[in-house]
Amino acid sequence: FQVEGWKDTTVLLAYYNGEQTLRRDTARVDKKGTFFFEGSKPLLQGLYLLAVNNTRQFEFVVGEDQVFDLHT
């Protein structure tokens, strides 16, 4: 991911499970706004969100293909 305007912060990756929002991972955003998530197991398919400072910023759908980029 790369998000212009974000730098030197921590971003939260979370997903929805019914009415609950559950944390999946965190990443450190560098001075260029770049960060990534990776793991040994695939994510559950569904609706995810990125949050900074406990504020929801982006929602996106994760499907079968789990190698993707987001730049904004």
C-alpha positions, 0 to 999 in steps of 0.5 A: 500500500501507499497512501500519500499524506500518511507517514511515520505512523501505524496502520491497522488492518481489520475485518468485519465478522457480522457486526464486529470489527476484528483486528487482523494485523498492524503495519508501520507506515514509512516516511513515503507513506508505504506499508505492507501486510504479509503472512503465511496464511491467506486472509479470509475473503471478505470486507476489510478496512484500514484505520489510523488513530482509531479512525476508519480510512478505507474499506476494500474487499479481499477475494481469492487473489490476495496479491494486490496494490493500493495507491492513493 
